[in-house]
Amino acid sequence: MTISKANERVVADLKLLVRDTEELLKATAGEAGEKFKEVRNRVAKAVESAKETCEDLQESTIKGAKAVDETVRSHPYESIGIAFGVGLLVGVLVSRR
């Protein structure tokens, strides 16, 4: 799995977690109790932090993909050589097992 695919999965999981947590917060909005309110506030802060992390992760993934694309386009033959070498190395390692 590539790093960008892993990042996409993490972003998707974070978005799902945030959505579910927001639904939980809405469902428990009428609950009373000081301790419960304190927990709800902490969870709300954690959700906001997760949203920011998700956005940062998306931005860094996009920047990384653009940088790789630019490098490959500016050095196509070197990129092909490196990809061939990595593929050969992986092939040798896999065939040993």
Backbone as a ProteinNet text record, in pm:
[ID]
protein_1_A
[PRIMARY]
MTISKANERVVADLKLLVRDTEELLKATAGEAGEKFKEVRNRVAKAVESAKETCEDLQESTIKGAKAVDETVRSHPYESIGIAFGVGLLVGVLVSRR
[TERTIARY]
85.2	0	89.1	56.7	135.8	100.7	187	165.1	39.7	18.9	-99.7	-227.4	-226.9	-344.5	-367.4	-259.6	-272.5	-326.7	-277.9	-327.6	-474.8	-514.7	-655.6	-743	-695.4	-771.8	-782.2	-671.6	-673.1	-769.5	-765.5	-856.4	-1000.8	-1029.5	-1166.3	-1211.2	-1122	-1155.7	-1177.5	-1093.8	-1110.5	-1242.7	-1277	-1403.7	-1522.1	-1515.4	-1621.6	-1631.4	-1517.3	-1515.4	-1572.6	-1535.3	-1585.4	-1736.4	-1784.5	-1928.5	-2006.1	-1958.4	-2025.9	-2023.5	-1911.8	-1900.4	-1992.2	-2001	-2091.6	-2236	-2272.4	-2408	-2432.5	-2333.2	-2345.3	-2362.5	-2287.4	-2300	-2438.8	-2493	-2627.5	-2732.2	-2713.9	-2811.1	-2811.9	-2699.7	-2690.5	-2695.8	-2741	-2741.9	-2831.3	-2938.9	-3031.9	-2996.5	-2891.5	-2855.4	-2804.9	-2839.5	-2801.9	-2682.3	-2629.8	-2519.2	-2392.2	-2324.1	-2203.3	-2090.9	-2075.1	-1970.7	-1995.8	-2120.7	-2156.1	-2125.6	-2155	-2126.5	-1975.9	-1900.1	-1754.7	-1700.6	-1753	-1711	-1749.5	-1870.7	-1914.7	-1823.5	-1782.3	-1692.8	-1557.4	-1505.3	-1376.2	-1387.4	-1497.3	-1516.6	-1530.8	-1602.5	-1618.4	-1483	-1397.2	-1262.7	-1180.7	-1194.4	-1121.6	-1168.7	-1297.5	-1351.6	-1295	-1289.2	-1233	-1085.5	-1013.8	-873	-858.4	-945	-940.5	-970.7	-1064.1	-1095.2	-973	-905.3	-786.9	-676.7	-658.2	-557.7	-590	-715.2	-759.7	-730.1	-760.2	-733.9	-584.1	-504.4	-358.8	-303.5	-355.4	-310.1	-345.6	-464.8	-505	-413.8	-385.8	-300.8	-159.7	-103.9	32.1	37.7	-67.2	-71.2	-74.8	-155.2	-163.4	-30.6	32.8	162.9	266.5	266.7	362.2	340.1	215.2	183.9	225.9	203.5	243.8	395.7	466.5	612.9	667.9	609.7	653.2	625.2	508.2	471.7	568.7	601.3	693	832.3	877.9	1009.7	1014	910.6	906.2	901.1	824.7	814.9	945.8	1019	1144.4	1260.8	1249.9	1355	1293	1237.1	1164.2	1252.4	1371.7	1455.7	1511.5	1548.9	1597.9	1486.3	1364.3	1250	1223	1232.6	1212.8	1320.9	1444	1554.7	1537.1	1495.4	1473.5	1358.4	1250	1136.4	1177	1257.8	1306.1	1391.4	1481.5	1569	1491.1	1394.1	1311.6	1231.7	1175.9	1101.3	1188.9	1310.6	1405.2	1439.9	1465.7	1498.7	1382.3	1262.7	1144.3	1127.4	1148.9	1138.3	1237.4	1360.2	1463.5	1427.6	1382.8	1346.6	1227.6	1129.8	1010.4	1043.6	1129.3	1161.5	1243.4	1309.7	1388.7	1301.9	1180.9	1095.5	1024.2
-117.8	0	123.3	217	338.5	433.7	529.5	626	707.6	746	826.8	746.9	617.1	532.5	519.1	502.2	491.2	620.6	733.2	862.4	879.6	834.6	844.4	760.7	643	558.3	622.4	681.3	747.5	865.5	943	1057.8	1010.2	904.5	853	802.8	733.4	684.6	799.7	902.3	1019.2	1090.4	1104.1	1169.1	1089.3	958.2	871.9	884.6	884.4	898.7	1032.7	1138.1	1272	1277.6	1223.6	1225.6	1148.9	1029.6	949.2	1017.2	1079.3	1147.5	1269	1341.7	1456.5	1411.4	1300.5	1246.9	1207.4	1148.4	1110.5	1234	1338.3	1461.8	1523.3	1519.7	1572.6	1489.2	1358.1	1269	1284.4	1323.2	1334.8	1480.2	1569	1711.1	1742.7	1669	1698.7	1634.5	1556.2	1487.4	1587.3	1559.6	1648.8	1590.6	1669.1	1624.2	1699.3	1744.1	1823.4	1739.9	1617.9	1530.3	1499.3	1476.8	1446.5	1565.3	1686.4	1806.3	1822.6	1790.6	1800.4	1702.4	1580.3	1479.6	1523	1576.6	1623.8	1734.6	1825.1	1933.6	1879.6	1782.3	1722.6	1650.4	1579.3	1508.2	1608.5	1716.9	1818.7	1878.6	1903.2	1954.6	1852.1	1725.7	1619.7	1608.3	1624.8	1620.3	1735.1	1853.3	1967.6	1943.6	1887.5	1856	1751.7	1652.7	1549.7	1609.6	1703.5	1770.4	1845	1916.7	1991.4	1896.8	1786.3	1687.5	1628.9	1601.5	1546.5	1643.8	1769.2	1870	1883.7	1884.3	1894.2	1774.1	1656.9	1535.3	1537.7	1584.3	1595.9	1693.1	1807.1	1906.8	1853.3	1785.4	1733.4	1621.7	1541.3	1436.3	1497.1	1600.3	1666.8	1730.9	1798.1	1860.7	1755.8	1643.1	1536.2	1476.7	1454.9	1398.9	1495.6	1624	1722.9	1728.8	1718	1720.5	1598.2	1482	1360.4	1372.7	1421.3	1437.3	1530.8	1641.1	1737.9	1677.3	1601.8	1538.8	1435.9	1353.6	1251.5	1316.3	1422	1488.7	1558	1608.4	1677.2	1579.5	1456.8	1355.1	1220.4	1207.3	1084.6	959.9	970.7	852.1	805.5	899.8	862.7	796	847.1	789.3	647	623	487.2	394.8	441.7	361	327.2	423.6	399.2	301.7	319.1	227.9	86.3	72.8	-58.7	-120.9	-43	-94.1	-138.7	-60.5	-96.5	-222.8	-231.4	-350.6	-473.7	-460.6	-571.3	-615	-520	-551.3	-622	-574	-638.1	-778.8	-794.7	-925.2	-1023.9	-980.2	-1066.8	-1104.5	-1008.8	-1037.2	-1131	-1114.2	-1198.2	-1339.9	-1353.1	-1484.8	-1567.3	-1505.9	-1577.9	-1652.8	-1610.4	-1672.3	-1785.7
0	0	0	-85.8	-95.2	18.8	37.7	145.5	119	-6.1	-35.5	-12.8	-47.4	-21.9	128	203.4	349.1	407.3	357	403.9	370.2	250.3	212	304.7	342.3	433.8	571.6	618.7	749.5	746.6	639.3	626.2	625	549.5	543.2	681.2	751.8	885.4	982.7	973.4	1060.8	1033.1	905.7	871.4	925.6	913.5	965.9	1117.9	1184.6	1329.7	1372.9	1303.8	1336.8	1317.1	1205.5	1178.2	1284.9	1319.3	1421.1	1557.2	1589.5	1718.8	1723.8	1613	1609.7	1626.2	1564.5	1581.1	1726.5	1788.7	1929.9	2017.6	1988.6	2066.5	2050.5	1929.3	1906.8	1979.3	1979	2042.6	2193.9	2250.3	2395.7	2442.4	2356.8	2390.3	2510	2529.5	2637.8	2770.7	2774.9	2899.1	3002.7	3126.5	3236	3310.8	3398.8	3481.4	3447	3550.8	3531.5	3470.5	3518.6	3466.3	3318.6	3282.8	3144.7	3053.8	3101.4	3022.8	3001.4	3104.6	3095.5	2990.5	2992.2	2894.6	2753.6	2738.2	2607.2	2554.9	2642.1	2601.2	2556.7	2629.3	2591.2	2457.4	2437.4	2311.2	2196.4	2219.9	2115.8	2077.5	2174.8	2146.9	2069.3	2105.6	2035.1	1890.3	1867.2	1730.8	1648.5	1703.9	1632.4	1600.3	1695.2	1672.3	1561.4	1560	1456.1	1319.3	1313.5	1186.6	1133.8	1221.5	1180.7	1133.6	1206.3	1167.7	1031.6	1008.7	880.9	766.8	786.8	684.4	658.5	765.4	750.5	674.4	705.3	639.5	491.2	458.8	318.2	243.5	305.2	241.1	219	319.5	304.6	200.4	191.1	89.6	-50.1	-67.4	-197.5	-233.6	-137.7	-164.4	-201.8	-130.1	-159.6	-297.2	-333.4	-465	-575.7	-554.6	-654.8	-668.4	-556	-559.9	-633.1	-606.7	-676.3	-824.8	-860.9	-1001.7	-1072.7	-1007.3	-1066.9	-1085.6	-986.2	-994.9	-1106.6	-1115.4	-1219.8	-1357.8	-1371.4	-1502	-1541	-1443.9	-1475.7	-1495.6	-1441.6	-1454.9	-1491.4	-1610.7	-1643.6	-1650.1	-1709.8	-1724.1	-1590.6	-1507.5	-1375.2	-1294.6	-1307.4	-1236.3	-1281.9	-1412.7	-1464.5	-1410.4	-1408	-1355.8	-1209	-1130.6	-987.7	-967.6	-1042	-1030.4	-1069.9	-1175.3	-1217.3	-1107.2	-1049.6	-943.4	-820.7	-780.2	-664.1	-694.3	-815.1	-854.3	-855.8	-906.8	-908.4	-766.5	-678.8	-539.4	-470.2	-489.3	-429.8	-485.6	-615.4	-677.1	-620	-599.8	-542.4	-399.4	-322.1	-182.5	-172.8	-257.9	-254.5	-301	-400	-452.8	-354.2	-258.8	-159.1	-60	-40.4	61.3	6.6
[MASK]
+++++++++++++++++++++++++++++++++++++++++++++++++++++++++++++++++++++++++++++++++++++++++++++++++

